[in-house]
């Protein structure tokens, strides 16, 4: 009975050691996994849509102001 108890205790210790090692590895590799992020092209498309929407919604005076600035820079 003493031998079985010792073997059982050793098995429990081995399993605990393996579980701790696995937890340590998971903790270390957690930072290495890429996070779920949108591709960069998606951000560029969103930015382009935003710029387009604001350009279409801008008042005509603003458009004339931009045209005047462009004309002034071409002259210089």
Secondary structure, 3 states (H helix, E strand, C coil): CHHHHHHHHHHHHHHHHHHHHHHHHHHHHHCCCCCCCCCHHHHHHHHHHHHHHHHHHCCHHHHHHHHHHHHHHHHC
